[in-house]
Amino acid sequence: MHHEWEEEVHADKIDLGLWRQILRLARPYRRYIALSIVSILGLAFGDAAFPYMTRIALDRFVTPQTTEGLGWFAAGFAVLIVLQSLNLYVFISMAGKVESGLTYTIRNEGFIHLQRLSFSFYDKRASGWLLARLTSDASRLSEIVSWSMVDLLWGAAAMLLYLVVMLILNWRLALITMVVLPPLAVASIYFQRQILRAYREVRRLNSRITGDFSEGIMGATTTKILSREEKNLEEFAALTSSHRATSIRAATFSALFMPIVLFLASVGTGIVLWRGGTGVAAGTISYGVLAAFITYAAQFFEPVREIARIFAEMQMAHAAAERVMGLLNTVPEIQDRPGLKNDWPKLRGGIRFENVSFAYNPEEPVLEDFNLDVQPGQIIALVGETGSGKSTIVNLACRFYEPTKGRILIDGVDYRERPLAWLQSNLGCVLQNPHLFSGTIRENIRYGKLTATDEEVERAAKLVNAHEFIVRLPKGYDTEVGEGGGLLSTGQKQLISFARAILADPAIFILDEATSSIDTETEQLIQEAMETVLKGRTSFVIAHRLSTVRFADLILVIRDGRVLEQGTHEELLKARGYYYRLYTNQFQES
């Protein structure tokens, strides 16, 4: 399927504040970074020393044809080579540690942050959108910080050292070499902007491709059933074709930039050869100085080319940085206000809606001036057409979302005055499409209370009538459920989800269409369990099958975000209104 995932629009300039944030993430590895910087600066000094030693060799030994002091010179040259080798080893090993460490930190921080974000964040973004940021984008960032940014220091240090030595050797030739720098700066500014713009689009398309991959794998069965393979292939081909075209455009700008740098470098070297050769012929420049100068002129543009390459890479990485830090900087829509205490009394389960209004989209209100008073231990059933606002009421009660107007009280206190974790740790939820994690049945039930013993796990399974089917499996509670619970039936997954939710003995329990997609036998098991488990526990039951809500203390018939009817099952049947018609129609169909 085709989606447009939300992407922020950025200016064409590098945001230095963004990179400061990334460097703060790299702070735990500052020792490794410092060692890699020291070693790369050592390499720059060594690179600057080699041409100068060539000048010494020519002017002190070759031209006068003497060997006096040659042994010491050779020993110094050997020491320099050893130091260069040592610096190279330190740089490679330290940069590797920084890269792996920073990748770990970004992914870990990202995963932790994802746990804090509100439900509305996930409503607007697909899993592929998030995966791209914590996989390929995180790797790209770590690579740039650990290797390219340090290489940038080498380039800057090497250029400075080469320039200083050239000025010392012959300041006129040094200034001639600098003639090509202004056109090089102009070319750099133009091409870097084009490359940044192109690579932003590449990263955006890469995120969409990852999302389509993820959806395609998860929805493979649906695709085959609906014979959508050809249409999906067309959409995916169009997406990858766009990605390819944008990648080619970005690569073309990079490819054009490097030859321009090379051409200007060659011009600079040619001018040095011409002016230096004239000086040698006139006797104003020695052979050693000319040889060293030619090497320096060529090497001077090597860091220029390297810096140009790194800047091109940083354009790619900057697009990744915007996306990763955009995720890490996302502020949860629902947060505890500062200074909330954590020593609240045990939650009893009283819930009151006072003139509550809510809208997912400001132009389309779902609830308006909704009022409801739920007593502790009361079982509330919500029935009505799809889109009437049933799930919204429950989502607001659980503080998955907050009212846009009005307030919700828990045990007489506005729930925004209590910690979010305090409320949600007292919730148990069973959804229409339960999600199980890869692992065993025991591990999935224990997910509801990580400290639970095996006996507590089995007791929860017995409470919801799941124990019998579990012990009939070859490995019982140690049976693997597969990815997403794919090795179990829908009914079995629902029973395990029910056991998981009840394990922590929550004060508030939510059943959201929990029986709508299961077989009659499992529905009967869940209904029997509901009448036992929910007794004395504040509960919300959203149901399409009205036979499952007959035991509720209060049934609310919701229509267009308002309570159309309310009462017990018997009272609503006697009223012979909307609920009566719904129930009668379902009874006749069954």
HELIX and SHEET records of a PDB file:
HELIX    1   1 LEU A   16  LEU A   25  1                                  10    
HELIX    2   2 ARG A   27  TYR A   29  5                                   3    
HELIX    3   3 ARG A   30  ILE A   56  1                                  27    
HELIX    4   4 ALA A   57  VAL A   62  3                                   6    
HELIX    5   5 LEU A   70  ARG A  116  1                                  47    
HELIX    6   6 PHE A  119  ASP A  123  1                                   5    
HELIX    7   7 SER A  127  LEU A  134  1                                   8    
HELIX    8   8 SER A  136  GLU A  143  1                                   8    
HELIX    9   9 ILE A  144  SER A  148  3                                   5    
HELIX   10  10 MET A  149  LEU A  169  1                                  21    
HELIX   11  11 TRP A  171  THR A  177  1                                   7    
HELIX   12  12 MET A  178  VAL A  180  5                                   3    
HELIX   13  13 LEU A  181  MET A  218  1                                  38    
HELIX   14  14 ALA A  220  ILE A  225  1                                   6    
HELIX   15  15 GLU A  229  ALA A  282  1                                  54    
HELIX   16  16 TYR A  287  LEU A  328  1                                  42    
HELIX   17  17 LYS A  390  ALA A  397  1                                   8    
HELIX   18  18 TYR A  415  GLU A  417  5                                   3    
HELIX   19  19 LEU A  420  GLN A  424  1                                   5    
HELIX   20  20 ILE A  441  ARG A  446  1                                   6    
HELIX   21  21 ASP A  454  LEU A  463  1                                  10    
HELIX   22  22 HIS A  467  ARG A  472  1                                   6    
HELIX   23  23 GLY A  476  ASP A  478  5                                   3    
HELIX   24  24 GLU A  483  GLY A  485  5                                   3    
HELIX   25  25 THR A  490  LEU A  503  1                                  14    
HELIX   26  26 THR A  520  VAL A  533  1                                  14    
HELIX   27  27 LEU A  546  VAL A  549  5                                   4    
HELIX   28  28 HIS A  569  ALA A  575  1                                   7    
HELIX   29  29 TYR A  578  GLU A  589  1                                  12    
SHEET    1   A 4 LEU A 367  VAL A 374  0                                        
SHEET    2   A 4 ILE A 351  PHE A 358 -1                                        
SHEET    3   A 4 LYS A 405  ILE A 410 -1                                        
SHEET    4   A 4 VAL A 413  ASP A 414 -1                                        
SHEET    1   B 6 LEU A 427  VAL A 430  0                                        
SHEET    2   B 6 ILE A 508  ASP A 512  1                                        
SHEET    3   B 6 THR A 538  ILE A 542  1                                        
SHEET    4   B 6 ILE A 379  GLY A 384  1                                        
SHEET    5   B 6 LEU A 554  ARG A 559  1                                        
SHEET    6   B 6 ARG A 562  GLY A 567 -1                                        
END                                                                             
